[in-house]
Amino acid sequence: MPEAGVRELKAQASQIVRWVRERKTRYIITYRGRPVAILLPLESAPTGGAGPAGEESAWRELERLGALIGKGWRAPVSSAELLSEMRR
């Protein structure tokens, strides 16, 4: 899989995106020589992680976990009050 640094990606974005789209090439995007992301054709993206359907399921999971944590909450103040106090 070819690599593209952030500067190279910025300078050649049109060409790189064209290769991803037409040739189905995947790129590892690097920052200071370390991999930070993968640019791949949307058809190759894992299902459930991209697009609105994946976002909805992620929010549902967060809401479920929030409710589960709320059931076991034993502090004298609510979680919202605790966060508000921490931000001061």
N, CA, C and O atoms as a GROMACS GRO file, in nm:
protein
  352
    1MET      N    1   0.086  -0.117   0.000
    1MET     CA    2   0.000   0.000   0.000
    1MET      C    3   0.091   0.123   0.000
    1MET      O    4   0.177   0.137   0.087
    2PRO      N    5   0.072   0.213  -0.096
    2PRO     CA    6   0.156   0.332  -0.101
    2PRO      C    7   0.130   0.426   0.016
    2PRO      O    8   0.021   0.427   0.074
    3GLU      N    9   0.231   0.504   0.050
    3GLU     CA   10   0.218   0.602   0.157
    3GLU      C   11   0.222   0.742   0.098
    3GLU      O   12   0.285   0.765  -0.005
    4ALA      N   13   0.156   0.834   0.164
    4ALA     CA   14   0.159   0.975   0.126
    4ALA      C   15   0.167   1.056   0.254
    4ALA      O   16   0.083   1.043   0.342
    5GLY      N   17   0.269   1.139   0.262
    5GLY     CA   18   0.280   1.229   0.376
    5GLY      C   19   0.176   1.339   0.364
    5GLY      O   20   0.116   1.359   0.258
    6VAL      N   21   0.154   1.409   0.474
    6VAL     CA   22   0.053   1.514   0.475
    6VAL      C   23   0.085   1.621   0.370
    6VAL      O   24  -0.005   1.668   0.301
    7ARG      N   25   0.211   1.658   0.358
    7ARG     CA   26   0.248   1.760   0.258
    7ARG      C   27   0.223   1.709   0.116
    7ARG      O   28   0.172   1.782   0.032
    8GLU      N   29   0.260   1.584   0.091
    8GLU     CA   30   0.236   1.526  -0.041
    8GLU      C   31   0.086   1.518  -0.069
    8GLU      O   32   0.042   1.547  -0.181
    9LEU      N   33   0.008   1.479   0.030
    9LEU     CA   34  -0.136   1.472   0.013
    9LEU      C   35  -0.193   1.609  -0.020
    9LEU      O   36  -0.279   1.622  -0.107
   10LYS      N   37  -0.146   1.710   0.048
   10LYS     CA   38  -0.194   1.846   0.022
   10LYS      C   39  -0.157   1.890  -0.119
   10LYS      O   40  -0.239   1.949  -0.189
   11ALA      N   41  -0.036   1.861  -0.161
   11ALA     CA   42   0.011   1.906  -0.292
   11ALA      C   43  -0.052   1.826  -0.406
   11ALA      O   44  -0.071   1.880  -0.515
   12GLN      N   45  -0.082   1.698  -0.383
   12GLN     CA   46  -0.129   1.612  -0.491
   12GLN      C   47  -0.266   1.552  -0.462
   12GLN      O   48  -0.296   1.442  -0.508
   13ALA      N   49  -0.348   1.621  -0.386
   13ALA     CA   50  -0.478   1.567  -0.343
   13ALA      C   51  -0.563   1.520  -0.461
   13ALA      O   52  -0.619   1.411  -0.456
   14SER      N   53  -0.573   1.600  -0.566
   14SER     CA   54  -0.657   1.562  -0.681
   14SER      C   55  -0.610   1.432  -0.743
   14SER      O   56  -0.691   1.344  -0.771
   15GLN      N   57  -0.480   1.419  -0.765
   15GLN     CA   58  -0.425   1.298  -0.826
   15GLN      C   59  -0.443   1.177  -0.736
   15GLN      O   60  -0.483   1.070  -0.784
   16ILE      N   61  -0.416   1.192  -0.608
   16ILE     CA   62  -0.430   1.080  -0.514
   16ILE      C   63  -0.575   1.034  -0.505
   16ILE      O   64  -0.603   0.915  -0.509
   17VAL      N   65  -0.668   1.129  -0.493
   17VAL     CA   66  -0.811   1.093  -0.487
   17VAL      C   67  -0.855   1.027  -0.618
   17VAL      O   68  -0.935   0.935  -0.615
   18ARG      N   69  -0.804   1.074  -0.730
   18ARG     CA   70  -0.837   1.013  -0.859
   18ARG      C   71  -0.791   0.867  -0.862
   18ARG      O   72  -0.865   0.780  -0.908
   19TRP      N   73  -0.669   0.839  -0.813
   19TRP     CA   74  -0.619   0.702  -0.811
   19TRP      C   75  -0.702   0.615  -0.717
   19TRP      O   76  -0.729   0.499  -0.746
   20VAL      N   77  -0.741   0.672  -0.604
   20VAL     CA   78  -0.825   0.597  -0.510
   20VAL      C   79  -0.957   0.562  -0.576
   20VAL      O   80  -1.005   0.449  -0.567
   21ARG      N   81  -1.017   0.659  -0.644
   21ARG     CA   82  -1.147   0.640  -0.707
   21ARG      C   83  -1.139   0.545  -0.827
   21ARG      O   84  -1.218   0.451  -0.837
   22GLU      N   85  -1.044   0.569  -0.918
   22GLU     CA   86  -1.039   0.494  -1.043
   22GLU      C   87  -0.964   0.362  -1.032
   22GLU      O   88  -1.008   0.261  -1.088
   23ARG      N   89  -0.852   0.362  -0.962
   23ARG     CA   90  -0.769   0.242  -0.954
   23ARG      C   91  -0.792   0.161  -0.827
   23ARG      O   92  -0.734   0.054  -0.808
   24LYS      N   93  -0.879   0.214  -0.739
   24LYS     CA   94  -0.909   0.148  -0.612
   24LYS      C   95  -0.782   0.132  -0.526
   24LYS      O   96  -0.768   0.035  -0.450
   25THR      N   97  -0.691   0.229  -0.539
   25THR     CA   98  -0.567   0.228  -0.462
   25THR      C   99  -0.594   0.275  -0.321
   25THR      O  100  -0.672   0.369  -0.299
   26ARG      N  101  -0.531   0.212  -0.225
   26ARG     CA  102  -0.541   0.254  -0.086
   26ARG      C  103  -0.411   0.324  -0.049
   26ARG      O  104  -0.303   0.283  -0.092
   27TYR      N  105  -0.421   0.428   0.030
   27TYR     CA  106  -0.303   0.502   0.073
   27TYR      C  107  -0.296   0.506   0.225
   27TYR      O  108  -0.398   0.522   0.293
   28ILE      N  109  -0.177   0.491   0.278
   28ILE     CA  110  -0.152   0.517   0.419
   28ILE      C  111  -0.106   0.662   0.427
   28ILE      O  112  -0.008   0.699   0.363
   29ILE      N  113  -0.176   0.743   0.505
   29ILE     CA  114  -0.139   0.883   0.522
   29ILE      C  115  -0.050   0.892   0.644
   29ILE      O  116  -0.083   0.840   0.751
   30THR      N  117   0.065   0.958   0.627
   30THR     CA  118   0.161   0.968   0.737
   30THR      C  119   0.178   1.112   0.781
   30THR      O  120   0.157   1.206   0.704
   31TYR      N  121   0.216   1.128   0.906
   31TYR     CA  122   0.250   1.258   0.962
   31TYR      C  123   0.383   1.240   1.033
   31TYR      O  124   0.394   1.164   1.129
   32ARG      N  125   0.482   1.310   0.984
   32ARG     CA  126   0.619   1.298   1.036
   32ARG      C  127   0.667   1.153   1.032
   32ARG      O  128   0.735   1.106   1.123
   33GLY      N  129   0.630   1.085   0.924
   33GLY     CA  130   0.677   0.949   0.903
   33GLY      C  131   0.597   0.840   0.972
   33GLY      O  132   0.624   0.722   0.953
   34ARG      N  133   0.500   0.878   1.052
   34ARG     CA  134   0.418   0.779   1.124
   34ARG      C  135   0.279   0.770   1.061
   34ARG      O  136   0.218   0.872   1.031
   35PRO      N  137   0.229   0.648   1.042
   35PRO     CA  138   0.094   0.631   0.986
   35PRO      C  139  -0.012   0.690   1.078
   35PRO      O  140  -0.010   0.666   1.199
   36VAL      N  141  -0.105   0.768   1.020
   36VAL     CA  142  -0.212   0.828   1.099
   36VAL      C  143  -0.351   0.800   1.041
   36VAL      O  144  -0.451   0.815   1.112
   37ALA      N  145  -0.359   0.760   0.915
   37ALA     CA  146  -0.489   0.738   0.853
   37ALA      C  147  -0.473   0.650   0.730
   37ALA      O  148  -0.363   0.630   0.679
   38ILE      N  149  -0.586   0.599   0.684
   38ILE     CA  150  -0.589   0.524   0.559
   38ILE      C  151  -0.693   0.589   0.469
   38ILE      O  152  -0.806   0.615   0.512
   39LEU      N  153  -0.654   0.616   0.346
   39LEU     CA  154  -0.746   0.668   0.245
   39LEU      C  155  -0.778   0.552   0.153
   39LEU      O  156  -0.688   0.496   0.088
   40LEU      N  157  -0.907   0.514   0.147
   40LEU     CA  158  -0.945   0.400   0.067
   40LEU      C  159  -1.077   0.426  -0.002
   40LEU      O  160  -1.153   0.513   0.041
   41PRO      N  161  -1.105   0.351  -0.108
   41PRO     CA  162  -1.232   0.370  -0.178
   41PRO      C  163  -1.348   0.341  -0.084
   41PRO      O  164  -1.340   0.252   0.000
   42LEU      N  165  -1.455   0.416  -0.097
   42LEU     CA  166  -1.569   0.402  -0.008
   42LEU      C  167  -1.628   0.262  -0.013
   42LEU      O  168  -1.677   0.212   0.088
   43GLU      N  169  -1.624   0.197  -0.128
   43GLU     CA  170  -1.676   0.061  -0.139
   43GLU      C  171  -1.600  -0.035  -0.050
   43GLU      O  172  -1.654  -0.138  -0.008
   44SER      N  173  -1.473  -0.003  -0.019
   44SER     CA  174  -1.389  -0.089   0.063
   44SER      C  175  -1.401  -0.061   0.212
   44SER      O  176  -1.351  -0.137   0.294
   45ALA      N  177  -1.468   0.049   0.246
   45ALA     CA  178  -1.478   0.088   0.387
   45ALA      C  179  -1.560  -0.015   0.463
   45ALA      O  180  -1.658  -0.069   0.411
   46PRO      N  181  -1.520  -0.043   0.588
   46PRO     CA  182  -1.597  -0.137   0.669
   46PRO      C  183  -1.739  -0.087   0.689
   46PRO      O  184  -1.760   0.033   0.708
   47THR      N  185  -1.836  -0.176   0.684
   47THR     CA  186  -1.974  -0.135   0.704
   47THR      C  187  -1.998  -0.103   0.850
   47THR      O  188  -1.934  -0.161   0.939
   48GLY      N  189  -2.088  -0.012   0.875
   48GLY     CA  190  -2.121   0.025   1.011
   48GLY      C  191  -2.034   0.136   1.066
   48GLY      O  192  -2.071   0.198   1.165
   49GLY      N  193  -1.920   0.164   1.004
   49GLY     CA  194  -1.833   0.267   1.055
   49GLY      C  195  -1.839   0.396   0.975
   49GLY      O  196  -1.794   0.500   1.023
   50ALA      N  197  -1.892   0.390   0.855
   50ALA     CA  198  -1.894   0.508   0.772
   50ALA      C  199  -2.037   0.544   0.734
   50ALA      O  200  -2.120   0.456   0.712
   51GLY      N  201  -2.064   0.670   0.728
   51GLY     CA  202  -2.195   0.714   0.686
   51GLY      C  203  -2.293   0.725   0.800
   51GLY      O  204  -2.264   0.688   0.913
   52PRO      N  205  -2.411   0.777   0.768
   52PRO     CA  206  -2.512   0.802   0.871
   52PRO      C  207  -2.554   0.679   0.950
   52PRO      O  208  -2.578   0.689   1.070
   53ALA      N  209  -2.563   0.562   0.885
   53ALA     CA  210  -2.606   0.442   0.958
   53ALA      C  211  -2.507   0.408   1.068
   53ALA      O  212  -2.547   0.372   1.179
   54GLY      N  213  -2.378   0.417   1.038
   54GLY     CA  214  -2.276   0.389   1.138
   54GLY      C  215  -2.276   0.491   1.250
   54GLY      O  216  -2.255   0.456   1.366
   55GLU      N  217  -2.300   0.617   1.216
   55GLU     CA  218  -2.305   0.721   1.318
   55GLU      C  219  -2.423   0.700   1.411
   55GLU      O  220  -2.411   0.720   1.532
   56GLU      N  221  -2.537   0.661   1.356
   56GLU     CA  222  -2.657   0.637   1.437
   56GLU      C  223  -2.634   0.523   1.535
   56GLU      O  224  -2.672   0.533   1.652
   57SER      N  225  -2.572   0.415   1.488
   57SER     CA  226  -2.549   0.302   1.578
   57SER      C  227  -2.448   0.339   1.684
   57SER      O  228  -2.458   0.291   1.798
   58ALA      N  229  -2.351   0.422   1.652
   58ALA     CA  230  -2.254   0.465   1.752
   58ALA      C  231  -2.322   0.550   1.859
   58ALA      O  232  -2.293   0.534   1.978
   59TRP      N  233  -2.412   0.640   1.818
   59TRP     CA  234  -2.484   0.722   1.916
   59TRP      C  235  -2.574   0.636   2.002
   59TRP      O  236  -2.585   0.659   2.122
   60ARG      N  237  -2.640   0.538   1.942
   60ARG     CA  238  -2.726   0.448   2.020
   60ARG      C  239  -2.644   0.374   2.125
   60ARG      O  240  -2.689   0.357   2.238
   61GLU      N  241  -2.526   0.330   2.087
   61GLU     CA  242  -2.438   0.261   2.181
   61GLU      C  243  -2.395   0.353   2.294
   61GLU      O  244  -2.392   0.312   2.410
   62LEU      N  245  -2.361   0.478   2.262
   62LEU     CA  246  -2.324   0.574   2.366
   62LEU      C  247  -2.441   0.602   2.461
   62LEU      O  248  -2.422   0.611   2.582
   63GLU      N  249  -2.560   0.614   2.406
   63GLU     CA  250  -2.678   0.636   2.490
   63GLU      C  251  -2.704   0.515   2.580
   63GLU      O  252  -2.739   0.531   2.696
   64ARG      N  253  -2.685   0.396   2.526
   64ARG     CA  254  -2.704   0.274   2.605
   64ARG      C  255  -2.604   0.268   2.720
   64ARG      O  256  -2.640   0.237   2.834
   65LEU      N  257  -2.478   0.300   2.689
   65LEU     CA  258  -2.375   0.299   2.793
   65LEU      C  259  -2.402   0.407   2.897
   65LEU      O  260  -2.379   0.384   3.016
   66GLY      N  261  -2.449   0.524   2.855
   66GLY     CA  262  -2.482   0.631   2.949
   66GLY      C  263  -2.592   0.589   3.044
   66GLY      O  264  -2.586   0.617   3.164
   67ALA      N  265  -2.693   0.521   2.991
   67ALA     CA  266  -2.802   0.473   3.077
   67ALA      C  267  -2.752   0.367   3.174
   67ALA      O  268  -2.795   0.365   3.290
   68LEU      N  269  -2.664   0.280   3.130
   68LEU     CA  270  -2.608   0.176   3.215
   68LEU      C  271  -2.526   0.238   3.328
   68LEU      O  272  -2.536   0.195   3.443
   69ILE      N  273  -2.445   0.336   3.295
   69ILE     CA  274  -2.366   0.405   3.398
   69ILE      C  275  -2.457   0.479   3.495
   69ILE      O  276  -2.434   0.478   3.615
   70GLY      N  277  -2.562   0.542   3.442
   70GLY     CA  278  -2.657   0.615   3.526
   70GLY      C  279  -2.726   0.527   3.628
   70GLY      O  280  -2.755   0.572   3.739
   71LYS      N  281  -2.753   0.402   3.592
   71LYS     CA  282  -2.819   0.310   3.686
   71LYS      C  283  -2.733   0.284   3.808
   71LYS      O  284  -2.784   0.267   3.919
   72GLY      N  285  -2.602   0.279   3.789
   72GLY     CA  286  -2.512   0.248   3.900
   72GLY      C  287  -2.452   0.372   3.966
   72GLY      O  288  -2.364   0.359   4.051
   73TRP      N  289  -2.499   0.490   3.929
   73TRP     CA  290  -2.441   0.615   3.981
   73TRP      C  291  -2.474   0.630   4.129
   73TRP      O  292  -2.591   0.628   4.167
   74ARG      N  293  -2.372   0.645   4.214
   74ARG     CA  294  -2.391   0.652   4.357
   74ARG      C  295  -2.343   0.785   4.417
   74ARG      O  296  -2.344   0.800   4.539
   75ALA      N  297  -2.304   0.880   4.336
   75ALA     CA  298  -2.252   1.008   4.385
   75ALA      C  299  -2.367   1.095   4.436
   75ALA      O  300  -2.480   1.081   4.389
   76PRO      N  301  -2.339   1.184   4.533
   76PRO     CA  302  -2.444   1.271   4.586
   76PRO      C  303  -2.490   1.378   4.486
   76PRO      O  304  -2.593   1.442   4.508
   77VAL      N  305  -2.416   1.398   4.378
   77VAL     CA  306  -2.454   1.495   4.275
   77VAL      C  307  -2.471   1.423   4.142
   77VAL      O  308  -2.419   1.312   4.125
   78SER      N  309  -2.543   1.484   4.050
   78SER     CA  310  -2.562   1.423   3.919
   78SER      C  311  -2.433   1.433   3.837
   78SER      O  312  -2.343   1.510   3.870
   79SER      N  313  -2.426   1.354   3.732
   79SER     CA  314  -2.308   1.358   3.646
   79SER      C  315  -2.292   1.496   3.581
   79SER      O  316  -2.180   1.543   3.564
   80ALA      N  317  -2.404   1.560   3.546
   80ALA     CA  318  -2.398   1.695   3.485
   80ALA      C  319  -2.342   1.794   3.586
   80ALA      O  320  -2.261   1.880   3.551
   81GLU      N  321  -2.384   1.785   3.712
   81GLU     CA  322  -2.333   1.876   3.816
   81GLU      C  323  -2.185   1.850   3.839
   81GLU      O  324  -2.109   1.945   3.858
   82LEU      N  325  -2.144   1.725   3.838
   82LEU     CA  326  -2.004   1.689   3.858
   82LEU      C  327  -1.918   1.746   3.745
   82LEU      O  328  -1.813   1.804   3.771
   83LEU      N  329  -1.962   1.731   3.621
   83LEU     CA  330  -1.886   1.785   3.507
   83LEU      C  331  -1.879   1.937   3.513
   83LEU      O  332  -1.775   1.996   3.485
   84SER      N  333  -1.989   1.998   3.550
   84SER     CA  334  -1.992   2.145   3.562
   84SER      C  335  -1.892   2.191   3.667
   84SER      O  336  -1.822   2.291   3.648
   85GLU      N  337  -1.887   2.120   3.777
   85GLU     CA  338  -1.794   2.155   3.885
   85GLU      C  339  -1.649   2.138   3.841
   85GLU      O  340  -1.563   2.218   3.877
   86MET      N  341  -1.624   2.033   3.764
   86MET     CA  342  -1.487   2.006   3.716
   86MET      C  343  -1.439   2.112   3.618
   86MET      O  344  -1.319   2.137   3.609
   87ARG      N  345  -1.528   2.174   3.546
   87ARG     CA  346  -1.491   2.273   3.444
   87ARG      C  347  -1.459   2.409   3.505
   87ARG      O  348  -1.405   2.496   3.437
   88ARG      N  349  -1.491   2.429   3.629
   88ARG     CA  350  -1.465   2.559   3.692
   88ARG      C  351  -1.323   2.576   3.729
   88ARG      O  352  -1.285   2.680   3.783
   0.00000   0.00000   0.00000
